[in-house]
Structures are given as C-alpha cells and as structure tokens.
Amino acid sequence: MSTQPVPHPRILRIKQLTERIGLGRSTIYDRMDVQSPRYDATFPKPIKLGAAAIGWIESEITAWIEQRISAKDVR
C-alpha cells in the first residue's frame, strides 16, 4: 500500500513571485491596490511573515494562474 506524500505549503517572496507570474513588482502591488486602475480583486492576498515581510501562498498563485488560463480559453 503506497501513500501519496502530502505537499507542504510553500510561500513565495516577491522575487520568486515576479519570476513565476512574469509581472514586475510595481504591477503586482498595483494589482493589490484598490485605488489602482490595474486592481485585480482575484489576485491572491499576501500573508504577513514579519514586521516588514510578506509572501504569497504558492498554491493560491497557481490557482490564480490556472484561472487566468481558463478565462483565456473561454473567449
């Protein structure tokens, strides 16, 4: 009987996130800013890691990317 390993959640920092989704740092922060014309309510919210550090949960980023791909296929 073989069991599947349970994946551990992974947190992406801003550099890893920019490499993963192909958007620049300022664009990512614009996607999170309600006041910005580039605001995206579907963009995953970061989690606080420390006093001045945030990160994004990799599985949420993957789901967001897949959602974007699905939306492209519908058009």
C-alpha positions in Angstrom: 0.0 0.0 0.0 1.5 3.3 -1.1 0.5 6.6 0.2 0.9 9.9 -1.6 3.1 12.4 0.2 1.2 15.5 1.4 2.6 18.6 -0.2 3.8 21.2 2.3 2.5 24.8 1.7 5.2 26.9 0.1 5.5 30.7 0.5 6.8 32.8 -2.4 8.6 36.1 -1.7 8.3 39.0 -4.2 11.3 38.0 -6.3 10.0 34.4 -6.7 6.5 35.7 -7.4 7.7 38.1 -10.2 9.7 35.2 -11.8 6.7 32.9 -11.5 4.0 35.1 -13.0 6.0 37.4 -15.2 4.8 40.7 -13.7 7.0 43.3 -12.2 7.0 44.3 -8.6 5.1 47.6 -9.1 2.5 45.8 -11.2 1.9 43.2 -8.5 1.4 45.9 -5.9 -0.9 47.7 -8.3 -3.0 44.5 -8.6 -3.4 44.6 -4.8 -4.2 48.3 -4.6 -8.0 49.1 -4.7 -7.2 52.6 -5.8 -5.2 51.5 -8.8 -6.7 51.1 -12.3 -4.8 47.8 -12.5 -6.5 46.5 -9.4 -7.5 42.8 -9.6 -9.8 41.5 -6.9 -9.0 37.9 -7.9 -5.2 38.4 -7.2 -4.2 36.3 -4.2 -3.7 38.3 -1.0 -0.3 38.1 0.7 0.3 36.9 4.2 2.3 38.7 6.8 5.6 37.0 7.6 7.1 39.5 9.9 7.2 43.2 10.7 8.1 44.2 7.1 7.9 40.9 5.2 5.0 39.4 3.2 4.7 36.4 1.0 2.2 34.6 -1.2 1.0 31.0 -0.8 2.2 29.2 -3.9 -1.0 27.1 -4.3 -3.1 30.3 -4.4 -0.8 31.7 -7.1 -1.0 28.5 -9.1 -4.8 28.6 -8.9 -4.9 32.3 -10.0 -2.7 31.4 -13.0 -4.9 28.5 -13.9 -8.0 30.8 -13.6 -6.4 33.2 -16.0 -5.7 30.4 -18.5 -9.3 29.2 -18.2 -10.6 32.7 -18.8 -8.5 32.9 -22.0 -9.9 29.7 -23.3 -13.5 30.9 -22.8 -13.1 34.0 -25.0 
